[in-house]
Amino acid sequence: MYLMKMREIVEAYLGLTIKNVVVTVPAYFNDSQCQATKDAGVIVDLKVMRIINEPTIAAIAYGLDKKATSVGQKNVLVFDLGGGTFDVSLLTIDGGEIVFVCFYPLLWKTEWMTWFLIFVWLRLCLDIIALVLFYSWFRRETLVQ
């Protein structure tokens, strides 16, 4: 139903009939989930040409597949900071082709941003405490002299 509605919206906007599609999936999708995505495309009469995971799309969108052609083999670390997760993927690009993807999910129960803000707040508090201690030590040293 969702894919059918998306197809209708795109066809109305472009004024074209859509038959061939490339689908992006989250990095944590396994083979059966990717196959289910392909099957859903077939149900709504779409030919899924390729399924690409999000870190690979991020590297392609940033143009890293083009930049790596002159360098040879290149490793790229992709941070995916969205949807309540913090995922890390390692891509190997060789001759403009992404040849290897290694994915490590850090699926936290709370937003990663919450943890980041707590870290910054604690760091700021520690800095303020250090400044207060330094100031009191400095005042004592100057008063003694």
C-alpha positions, -999 to 999 in steps of 0.1 A, spaced: 0 0 0 28 24 10 48 17 -22 17 20 -44 9 54 -29 45 66 -33 45 54 -69 12 73 -76 27 105 -61 59 103 -82 41 94 -114 17 124 -109 46 147 -102 68 136 -131 40 128 -155 57 95 -164 50 59 -157 75 44 -133 86 8 -138 123 5 -127 134 16 -93 164 15 -70 155 11 -33 175 21 -3 172 1 29 187 6 64 221 -9 69 209 -35 94 185 -51 69 193 -88 64 189 -108 32 153 -119 40 143 -83 47 158 -71 14 140 -99 -4 107 -89 12 114 -53 -1 119 -67 -36 87 -87 -33 68 -57 -22 80 -39 -53 68 -68 -75 34 -66 -59 29 -30 -70 44 -38 -105 78 -22 -100 110 -38 -111 135 -34 -83 168 -30 -102 190 -28 -71 187 -26 -34 214 -4 -18 220 2 19 221 37 34 258 39 41 266 30 5 241 56 -7 257 82 16 292 75 1 278 77 -34 259 109 -27 290 125 -13 309 114 -44 334 92 -27 330 65 -54 342 90 -80 370 104 -58 384 69 -51 391 61 -88 424 79 -89 435 69 -55 430 31 -58 415 13 -28 401 35 -1 384 28 32 356 51 43 340 52 77 303 63 76 285 75 107 247 72 105 232 94 132 194 91 128 162 76 139 173 69 175 203 49 164 240 55 160 254 31 134 289 29 120 297 13 86 331 7 70 331 8 32 359 -2 9 360 15 -24 382 2 -52 383 18 -86 350 36 -81 331 5 -70 321 -2 -34 334 -37 -29 329 -43 8 306 -30 35 310 -38 72 282 -27 95 282 -22 133 249 -12 148 248 8 181 211 6 186 206 25 218 174 25 237 174 63 239 184 89 214 221 91 208 216 129 210 206 126 246 239 108 254 258 134 235 241 163 254 248 145 287 285 142 277 287 179 268 269 190 299 292 168 321 323 181 303 311 217 307 305 211 345 339 196 349 354 226 331 335 251 353 346 232 385 382 232 372 380 270 366 366 276 401 393 255 417 420 272 396 406 306 405 405 298 442 441 284 441 453 315 422 436 339 447 453 320 476 487 321 459 484 359 451 473 367 487 502 348 502 527 367 482 
